[in-house]
């Protein structure tokens, strides 16, 4: 895989995992709000991890 795609992959995977975690973890109470917020935060974390992997793979 091209090294430049790692941050994008991290962003997408983080967003999807965060949405699922927020949706199923909310227990039915405002699940969409929880999923949106958790998805955003996990996408940022995935972007950060993807950026770190990209930086390490450049060495």
C-alpha positions, 0 to 999 in steps of 0.5 A: 500500500502506498505510504501516503494512504495511511492517514486516510485509512486511519481516518476512515477506519476510525470513523466507522469504528467510532460510529459503531461504538457510539451507536451500539454503546448508547443503549438506544438513548440518543444513539445518533448523537452519540454515534456522531460525536464518537465517530468524529473523535475516533476519526481524529484519533485514526488520522493521528495514528495514520500520520504516525505510521506514515512518519515512521514508514518514511524512515 
